[in-house]
Amino acid sequence: MAHFATLRTLRFGDCDPAGIAYFPNYFHFLNGVVEEWWMSLGFPWRVLIQERRIGLPTVKLDTQFLAPGFMGDTLHFSFEIVALGSRSMTLEHFVTRDETLLWQATQVVVATSLDTHQSLAWPDDIRAALRTFQEA
């Protein structure tokens, strides 16, 4: 199963006064990682949202924090598609520092029409790209 992976550095502004990652910033990172992945698939959000009017809201996000991250840490973000439905997909995320698992999350994303705000079936080209990634 294919994984998308990238690095992020915990900076001063990402941490609380004790130098420990402020957890809401992790979700900002996660969103940026997913956006970067869509771009790597050939579907930048600017095109999906502004031109194709396709939204990609997160409808469920289960997170488990296992160890703290500290200012200056280089974090390794990786995820895979664990389920691909006709209108949604489930991503399994893992965030590590060196060999330590800091947190993991299960995210459900749904394709929606930005005109009707209703779910929609994955367009054929997007579904093909998601399947190709999932099966790689």
C-alpha positions in Angstrom: 0.0 0.0 0.0 1.4 3.4 -1.0 2.3 6.0 1.6 2.6 9.8 1.2 5.4 11.2 3.4 6.8 14.6 4.1 8.6 16.4 6.8 7.7 19.4 9.0 9.7 21.2 11.6 8.1 22.3 14.9 8.9 26.0 15.2 8.6 28.4 18.1 5.2 29.6 17.0 3.9 26.0 16.9 4.6 25.4 20.6 3.3 26.4 24.0 5.4 28.4 26.5 7.0 25.1 27.6 8.3 24.4 24.1 5.9 21.5 23.6 3.8 21.3 20.4 0.5 23.0 20.8 -1.9 20.3 19.6 -4.2 22.5 17.4 -1.1 23.3 15.3 -0.7 19.6 14.5 -4.1 19.7 12.7 -2.9 22.7 10.7 0.2 20.6 9.7 -2.0 17.6 8.8 -4.2 19.7 6.6 -1.1 21.1 4.8 0.3 17.6 4.3 -3.0 16.4 2.8 -3.1 19.5 0.5 0.5 18.8 -0.6 -0.5 15.2 -1.4 -3.5 16.3 -3.6 -1.1 18.6 -5.5 1.3 15.6 -6.0 -1.7 13.7 -7.5 -2.2 16.5 -10.0 -5.2 18.1 -8.3 -4.2 21.3 -6.5 -6.9 22.6 -4.2 -7.0 25.9 -6.1 -8.3 24.0 -9.1 -10.5 21.6 -7.2 -12.1 24.3 -5.1 -12.2 27.4 -7.4 -12.6 25.8 -10.9 -14.2 22.4 -10.3 -16.2 23.5 -7.3 -15.3 20.3 -5.4 -14.9 20.5 -1.6 -13.0 18.0 0.5 -14.2 18.4 4.0 -13.0 16.3 6.9 -16.1 14.7 8.4 -14.3 12.6 11.1 -10.9 12.9 12.7 -9.9 10.5 15.4 -6.6 11.3 17.0 -4.4 9.6 19.6 -1.5 11.5 21.1 1.2 9.2 22.3 4.3 11.3 23.0 5.1 15.1 23.1 6.8 16.9 20.2 9.2 19.7 21.1 10.3 22.9 19.5 13.0 22.2 16.9 11.8 18.6 16.2 11.7 17.4 12.7 8.4 15.5 12.3 7.8 12.8 9.7 4.2 12.8 8.5 3.0 9.8 6.5 -0.4 8.5 5.5 -2.1 5.9 3.4 -5.6 5.4 2.0 -7.2 2.6 4.0 -10.7 2.8 2.5 -12.0 4.3 -0.7 -15.7 4.6 -1.0 -17.8 6.1 -3.8 -18.0 9.5 -2.1 -15.4 9.4 0.7 -12.1 8.0 1.7 -10.4 7.2 5.0 -6.8 8.1 5.6 -4.6 6.7 8.3 -1.9 9.2 9.5 1.3 8.5 11.4 3.5 11.3 12.8 6.9 10.3 14.1 10.1 11.9 15.4 13.1 9.6 14.7 11.6 6.2 15.6 9.0 7.5 18.1 5.4 7.6 17.2 4.1 10.9 18.5 0.5 10.7 17.3 -1.7 9.0 14.8 -5.1 9.9 13.3 -7.8 8.4 11.2 -9.4 11.0 8.9 -12.5 10.6 6.8 -12.8 13.0 3.8 -15.9 13.4 1.7 -16.2 14.8 -1.8 -18.8 17.6 -1.9 -20.3 20.0 -4.4 -19.5 23.6 -3.3 -22.6 24.7 -5.1 -25.1 22.4 -3.4 -23.1 21.5 -0.3 -24.1 17.9 -0.8 -21.8 14.9 -1.1 -21.0 13.7 -4.6 -19.4 10.7 -6.2 -15.7 11.0 -6.9 -15.2 12.2 -10.5 -13.7 9.5 -12.6 -10.3 11.2 -13.0 -10.0 11.8 -9.3 -11.2 8.3 -8.4 -8.6 6.8 -10.8 -5.8 8.8 -9.2 -6.9 7.8 -5.7 -7.1 4.1 -6.8 -3.7 4.3 -8.5 -2.1 5.8 -5.3 -3.9 3.3 -3.1 -2.7 0.3 -5.1 0.9 1.4 -5.7 
